[in-house]
Amino acid sequence: MNHILITGATGQLGKATIDFLIQKGIAANQISALARSAEKAADLSAKGIKIKIGDYLDYSSLVAAFNGVEKLFFISGSELGTRVEQHRNAINAAKEAGVKHIIYTSGFRKNETDTSPVAFLIRQHSETEKFIRASGISYTFLLNGLYADVLPGFLGENVFETGIFLPAGNGKAAFTVRLDIAEAAANILLTTGHENKEYVFTNTENTGLNEIASFLGELSGKQVRYLNPSKAEYLETVMKAGLPQEYAEMIVSFSEAIEQGEFEAEDTDLERLLGRKPTSIFNYLKQVYLSM
Ligand SMILES: NC(=O)c1ccc[n+]([C@@H]2O[C@H](COP(=O)([O-])OP(=O)(O)OC[C@H]3O[C@@H](n4cnc5c(N)ncnc54)[C@H](OP(=O)(O)O)[C@@H]3O)[C@@H](O)[C@H]2O)c1
């Protein structure tokens, strides 16, 4: 038995991890994927991946899906309101099904207290980690940095005309490219010696919004400024322009966390687990904006 199951397999990280596993030579029939519906997993099924239908909110579907699984790549859920309950279900089901090793996509953080602007997110990861440790199942925690992939959404469609309008001060972050996390996760799933370890999965470089503005300027040949508004000015402006309040406030929380250095990292395990340098932010932005 050396069976791997990927949860969140219909999402971006899950799909990319499966592609890396296949590229690196694992037989598709050694991989299972948890999906909420067969339709969403049709492309995975076509690759020869075994599809297990299940939902984090449906305990018995998880026990059935995890039966016979040795390594569980447990991708955190995306529904914040019920996420802790969902994660508890997954961990209890893994225990009941006899899973040997859980690789969990947690979050990189420094401030674990309620004073963190992203405490709502961090609390869920730290509770999940506690619960996994208490289960007695071997674990690997991937302390994933803030995805570089959130940047296009944070910057907005007209960034080359408007400049970068975010209240992140002069903070920097080790923005991490999701595909790099996927490849390093595949490497972990394919090798041994990762039990009961925590890996910091962040970029090796910390980048501020002013640098991102100058990278965008270099790529476009236009001057792109970083405007650095106050939080109040940001909220008023983007909500007037039609951004929903909940989304605008979430961007403010992340911006505040960037300003406080919450996603700035000194040491990272990503380069070692990738066997190469993580993708630089300049190259990431080049891929995104020059392919549009
Ligand atoms: N570090 C960061 O900056 C950052 C940024 C964004 C997200 N994240 C976290 O990283 C995770 C993976 O990222 P991603 O980009 O791959 O996200 P994504 O594309 O939104 O994928 C999320 C996956 O979780 C599945 N899922 C959601 N609720 C579920 C439930 N109740 N039961 C079973 N599966 C469920 C989704 O299934 P469906 O296809 O059926 O919806 C999807 O496959 C996210 O879920 C989130 O926790 C981290």
The ligand as an ORCA input file, in Angstrom:
! r2SCAN-3c Opt
* xyz 0 1
  N      -1.560     31.141      1.187
  C      -2.410     31.857      0.475
  O      -2.176     33.030      0.124
  C      -3.717     31.256      0.055
  C      -4.506     31.914     -0.897
  C      -5.700     31.327     -1.301
  C      -6.089     30.119     -0.756
  N      -5.307     29.494      0.176
  C      -5.679     28.186      0.771
  O      -5.086     27.177     -0.027
  C      -6.108     26.239     -0.463
  C      -5.775     25.758     -1.851
  O      -5.629     26.864     -2.721
  P      -6.245     26.843     -4.181
  O      -5.715     28.036     -4.838
  O      -6.074     25.510     -4.782
  O      -7.821     27.078     -3.868
  P      -9.056     26.712     -4.812
  O      -8.643     26.706     -6.242
  O     -10.165     27.600     -4.383
  O      -9.404     25.200     -4.402
  C     -10.045     24.879     -3.210
  C     -10.370     23.402     -3.255
  O     -11.010     23.029     -2.012
  C     -12.175     22.299     -2.339
  N     -13.192     22.438     -1.292
  C     -13.738     23.585     -0.835
  N     -14.686     23.302      0.091
  C     -14.727     21.940      0.190
  C     -15.516     21.048      0.947
  N     -16.485     21.475      1.782
  N     -15.295     19.718      0.816
  C     -14.333     19.262     -0.035
  N     -13.563     20.062     -0.800
  C     -13.764     21.390     -0.685
  C     -12.669     22.924     -3.640
  O     -13.621     22.058     -4.256
  P     -14.652     22.628     -5.382
  O     -13.886     22.596     -6.690
  O     -15.762     21.635     -5.329
  O     -15.066     24.002     -4.982
  C     -11.366     23.028     -4.389
  O     -10.999     21.784     -4.926
  C      -7.419     27.029     -0.377
  O      -8.502     26.152     -0.218
  C      -7.166     27.922      0.824
  O      -7.431     27.221      2.026
  C      -4.129     30.035      0.572
*
